[in-house]
Amino acid sequence: MTASETSRAFQAKYPDQCEDCDEPVNVGDWVRYVDDALIHTDCPNAAPPVAITDVCGKCWTVHAGGCL
């Protein structure tokens, strides 16, 4: 998974199941998407969220160097 495939955190509006820890996601839990998987924000194995400043303003990509 790359950082560009991670959503911002939000509160769940519907019950579901966390793809990382297999625990239930309850309404109001803080979650985010990594790829298409719903993950608790406090799961120990979850990928770190992307800071908005990490996204290139020219190509809208997260990359390690300058934009080509």
HUFENJO-V730444 format. One line per field, one symbol per residue. phi: phi as a letter, one per 20 degrees, with the letter a starting at -180 (. if undefined). psi: psi as a letter, one per 40 degrees, with the letter a starting at -180 (. if undefined). A space follows every 10 residues. Layout:
phi = ???
psi = ???
This chain:
phi = .dffddeffb efecfacffe dmefdegnfe cbedldeecf fdffeffffe fgffeffedl cebecffe
psi = iideehiiii hheiiahhed eeiihiheih iihhbehhhi dehdeiiiih ideehhedef ihidaih.
